[in-house]
């Protein structure tokens, strides 16, 4: 089994620059860089969609993803607090009867 080859953020940006800025065709760029055309096409799409935040890397999140993760954690905490209050209300309501 072969290990997947990984490329640095700088390499990906340079490869995309060949296609986007310098006018190389994707086929020419893949031959000179020795990467697959599917990988280069994916990099170009990601660059065009995210621009500055393209190729964030392993384990790193874009600002939107980081904010989403933080908000989801906050929602979870608030739901837990709400559930505790509901249970406490039921408990004390039964105790007063």
Order of alpha helices (4+ residues) and beta strands (2+ residues): alpha-alpha-alpha-alpha
